[in-house]
Amino acid sequence: MLFFLVSFLPFLILLFKCLPLQPLPSWTSEVTLLSNLFWQEFLYSLVKSLRNCSLLSARILSISSRMSSKRRCAPRVKIEEESLEMSVLDLPELTLECILGKLSPAGLCNMAAVCSSLRDRCRSDHLWERHMNEKWGRVIGGVAYRDWQLYSASRKGSLGGVVGSTKQKKWIGAFSCVWPLSWLKSRIEKSSKPSNSLPNDSIMSWYLSLESGKFWFPAQVYNREHGHVGFMLSCYDAEISYDRHTDTFHARYPPHGRRTIVIEEGVQWDRIRAPPVDTPAHDLHVSDCLNDLHPGDHIEIQWRRNKEFPYGWWYGVVGHLESCDGNEHFCHCHNNDTIILEFNQYTPGSKWRQASVNRKDHREEGNETDGFYGGIRKLHSKYEIAKWKQMWPTEVLE
C-alpha cells in the first residue's frame, strides 16, 4: 500500500501542473491544508502499523524456533501443578550426571541419540569406564588394550586413506579451472568429516567393538578345545571374539607344528581370563619367585610338547622331597636347590604326576618325550587358586 501511494504521488503533482490555472474560491486553501494534514497522518499511521507487524512477526518466529529446538533437544517432564514443561537439560549438573551414571550401555546409546548436548555427555569416557570394567574387566588385559590402540589407529587411518585422496585430487584438478580451488577444498573437507561420528579411541567405541564381535583380542582359555583330556587344568593363549547372540566367545588358537589354526566356538565366560603376564606364548617366562617357593604353594608353570608348540600355563602345587616326611616342623625342603612340583590331577605313578626343577639356575628343562617345562609364577590370589579348583576334572587323569 505504501509503495502504491509513493509511486502515485508524482503523477498527481504532474496532473495538477498540467491543468489550466483558473481563479479558485477562497475556501480551497483551507481544504488543501486539511487534505495535506490528512495524508500526513494517514502515512504516519500506516508506517507505524507496518513496523509493529514486522516486530510482532519477528518475535513470533523467534519464540517458535526456540520451542522447536527445545522439542528436538530433550525429552520433557510435565509439572501438572504449574502447567509448565521442563527439559532434562534444565536439571542441575550433578543430578543429570547421576541419572546418566545409572543408565545401562543401551540406555546411554539411546540417550545419545536425543540431541547433540546429550550425545556429548553420553559418550564421555568416565561413564563408559564403569561398564567396561564390569563386563570386560576379567577378560581384558594390558596386551588387549595395546592391540585396541593399534586397531583404532588403523581404522582412523583408513578413513582418510590414499585411495580417497587420489580420487579427490583427480576431480579437483579437473574443476579448478572453472571454480576457485580454495572453495572446492573447503567443501571437500567439510563433506569428508562425518557428522556426529564416534571417536575411534573412545571407551564407548572400544566397548561397542567388543560387544559387536568385530574386535578380536588376546586372552587365555582354560581347558582348551572343549575340555580335551590333553589340556585339562591348563590355560592357553588365544584370540577371542564375543558372540552377543549366545553370550559366548569364539577362540582362535595359533598354529603350531603341522597343525593349522584351531577355532573353538561356544567358550563360556568362566573359561576366559586376561593374561596375568605379558610373556608371549612362544617365549620363556622369567621366574622371579623360585626362592620364595615352599611346599604347599600353588603355582603355574609353562609347558609345551616340543619346541614348535606354544607354551601353556599348567596348574600345580609345590611338593616335598622324597627325603622329607612332610612334617612342617622339621621340613627343610625350601632350603634345597631342587623344587618338587606335583600335578595331582594325574593318577599316582603317572609320568605327568611329578616334575622337578632347579631353584638356583632354572631354565627350560625337558625332552621330546616328556615335553619342556618353562617359567614358573607363584599364585598369591585366592581367586586364582579357586578358579583352578573350579576347573578340576571330574575323573583322575592317567
N, C-alpha and C positions, 0 to 999 in steps of 0.2 A: 504493500500500500504506500509506504514511504517512497519507494523508488518511482511509483507512478506519479505521485504529487510533484516530486522534484523534477522529473522529466517533462511534466505537463506545464509547469510554471513559465518557462521561457516562451512557450507557444502562446500563452495568454498575453504576455507582455508585448510580443511582436504583433499580435492581432489588434491590441488596443492602439498601438502606434500607427498602424496602417489605416485605421478608421479616420474619416474626416473630422476635423476639430470643429465643434459647434458649441455655442454657449450653453452651459448646464445650469440647472436650478441651484439655488444656494444650499439646499439640504443635501446635495450629493456629496459634499465634502464630509459631512457627518457620517453618512452611510459608508463612505470609503474608509474612514477611520475605524468604524465598528467592524467592517469586513476584515481589515488588517489585524485588528486585535483578536478576532475570532480564529483566523487561520494560524496566528502565532500560538494561541492557547491550544488549538487542536493538534498542531505539530508537536508541541512540547509534551502533551499527554500521550500522544502516540509513541514517541521515542521512549518515554518513561515506562510505558506498559511493555514495550518490546524488550527493554533492558531487564525488567523484572521477570519476564517469561524466560529469558535466556539464563538468568541466575538460578531460577527455580528448576529448570531442566538440568542444568549442570549439577545442582545439589542432588536431584533425584538419581542421576546417573552414578554419582559417587557413592551414594548410600546403597544402591542396588549392586554395584561392583563389590563393595565391602561385604555385603551379605552373601553374595555368591562365592567369594573367596573363602569366607568362614565355613560355608556349606561344604566346599570341596576339601578344606584343610583337616577337619577333625570331626569325629562323632560328637553328638550333642547330648547333654543331660538336661532334662526338663525339671524346673523347680516350680511345682504347681502352686505354691503359696503366693509367689510373686509374679507368676506367669512370665518368667524370663527363661532364656536359653543360654547354657554355659558350655564353652568348648573345653575339651580335655587340656588344651594348651594353656587355659586360664588357671589351671591348678598351680599351687606352689611348686617350686622346682624340686624340693625334697620329696613331696608327695608323688609327683609324676615319676621320679626316679624309682621310688619304692614300688609303684604299680608295675613299671616296666621290668623291674627286677624279679617280680613274681610270675611273669609270663613264661610259658614254655617256648622252645625254639619255634614251633609252628605259630604260636601267638605273636612272637616278635616279628616273624616274616609277614603275617597278616597286618599287623600294626604298621609295619614299614611301608606298606602299600597305600596308606591313607593319604599322606601328604609329604612334602619334602622335609618339613621340620621333624616330623616323627620318623621319617626314613633315616635321617642322620643320627637321631638318638638311638633307634633300634639296631643300628649297625655298629654301635660302639663296642670296642674290644672288651671293656670291663663287664658288659652284660653277657657276652658270649663266653668269656673265660670260665665262668662257673659251670655252664652247660658242657663246655669242653672237658673240664676236669671230672664232672660227674659221670659222663658217659664213656669218654675215651681215655681217661687218665690211667687206667690199669693196663691199657694195651699200647699206649703211645709213649715212646721214649725219645731221648735226645737225637738218636740216629734218624728216627722218623721225622722229627722237626726239621733237621737239616735237609732231608730229602724233599720235604714240603717246600722249603725255601727255594731249592733248585727248580722244583716243579712249577711254582708260581712265577719265578723269574722267566722260565721258558715260555709260559703262557703269555706273560706280559710282552715278551719279545715277539711272539708270533702275531700279536695283534697289529703291530706296525712292521710287518716283515718286508723282505726285499721285494717280493712279488708285487705287493700293493704299491710300494714306492715307485717301481719302474713303470707300472701302468699309469700312475698319476703323472709321471714325468712326460710320458708319450703324449697324452692328450692336453697337458698344459702347454707343451711346445707347439701343438697344432693350433691352439686358440689364443696364444699370447699375442699374435699379430693383430687379432681382432679386438681383444678385450684387455684391460690393464692386468698385468701379471700379478700385482700385489693383491688385487681384489679376488682373483681366482684362488690364490694361495690361502687367503683368509677364509674363503668359503670352504675350501677343502679341509683345512684344519678343524673348522667347526663341525663339518659333517663327519670327519673321521673319529671324533671323540664321542663315544656312545653316551647318551644322556642317562643319568641315574644308574650307571654301571657300578657294580660292586667291586671294590678294590681287591685285587688278587691276593695281596698279602695280609688281608684282614683275617681275624679269627673266625668271623662268620663265614667267610669264603672257605676256610680250611674245614670247618665243621660240615658245611653243606657238601663239600667234595668227598669227605669221608662217608657221609650219610648216603650219598648217591652211588658210592662204589666206584667212582671214576679214578680215585687215587689209591694206588697200591703202595702200601707202606711196610717197612721191615718190622717184624715181630718174631716171637718164638712160640712154637706149638708143642704142647705136652702130648706124649704118646702118639706120635705122628701116624698118618695113614690109618685112621680109624682104630687106633689102639693095636696095631700089628704087634704080635708077640715079640718080634725082634727089636721093638722100640719101647717096650714098657719101662716106665719110670725114667724116661729121657725127655729132653726138650731141645728141639732143633730149630735153626733159623729158617725163616720162610718170608716170602712177600705175601701179604694178605689183603683181601678186598672185602668190604662189607656188602651183604645182601639184605637190603631192608625188607624185602618181601618175606623172608624166612627168619630174619633176625639172627643169621649165622654168618660165617665167613667162608670165602674161598682161599685156600692156602696153596701157594706155588713154591715148591721146593726146588732149589738149584740143582742142575745136573751134576753127576759125579761118575767118573769112570765111563763105562759104556752105557750108563743109564741116562735117559733123557729127562727133561723136566717132568716132575710128577705134580699133578693138581689134585687136591683133595677138596671136596665140597661138603657143606654142612658142618663146618667146625664150630662147636659151641663156644660161648664166651668164656666158660670156665677152663678151657684148654688153651687160651691165649694169654700171653704175658709180654710186657715190654722187656727188651733185652736188658739184663741187670748190668752188663758191662758192654763197652764199645768195641770189644775184640771181634774182628771179622771171623766168619765161620772156618776159614782155612788157616788162620793164624794161631800160634800158641799163646795162651794167656799167661801173663807174668804172675806167678804165685807169690803173694806177699803175706800169706798167713801161716806158712809152714811152721814157724817157731811157736805159734800160738795154739797148735792143734793138740788136743788131749783126747783120750778115749771117751767116747760118747758124744763127741761133737758131730754136728750134721754138716755135710759138705756136698758140693757139686764138683765133678771132675770132667774135664774134656776127654772124649774117647772117639776114635774113628776106626773103621775096619782096616783101611790101608791108607797110603799116602795120598791117593787120589780123592778120597772121600773128605767131605767137610766134617768138622768136629760137631758132636752133640754134647749137651750137658747131661750128666747122669748123676742120679741121687745115691748117696751112700753115707755111712757113718764111720767114724774112726774107731777101730777095734784095739784089742790088747795083743801084745806079743805072745808067742807060744810059751815063753818062759814066765809069763805073768799069770797069776791065778785070778786076776780080776778084782782083788780086794783093793778098794780105793785108798785105804790107809797105808798100804805097802806097795802101791803101783808106782813104778818109775818109767813107764812107757814114754812119757812126754820128754824124758831126757835122752832117749835113744835116737840115733840117727835114722832109724827105719820107722816108717809110719805104715801101719796096717789099715787098709781100707776094706770095709765089708759092705756087700750088696745083698742084703737079706731077703730080697725078693726072689733070689735063686735058692734052690734046694741045697742043703749041706752036701759037700762033695763035688758040686758043680765047679767047673773051671772058671766060671764067671762069679763065683761066690766071694772071692777074696783077691786082693792085689796089694802089692807093697811098693812104696816109693821112698826115695832118699830125701831126708829132710833138708840137708845142707846143700845138695847140688842136684836139685830135681829139674830135669829137662824132659822132653818127650821120651817115654820108655815103652817098650813092647816089641812085637814082631808081627809078621804077616799072618800068623796063626791065631794069636790071641788079641790082635789089634794093638793100637797105640794109645797110651794114656798121656794126656796133656796137662794143662794148668788146673789148679785147684782154687776154689773160693769157699771160704767158710760162711755158713749160714747163721746170721745173727737174729734175723727177723722170725718171730713166732708165726707170722702169716705165711712166710715162705715154707717153713717146715710143715705147717698144717696143710698147705697146698699139695706138697709131695705125698703126704699121707692120704690125702683125698684121692690121689691118683693110683693108690696101691692096687695091684691086681687082685682079683678075687681068688685066684689059684696060685700056688707056688710054681715058679718057672724052673724048667730043667737047665 
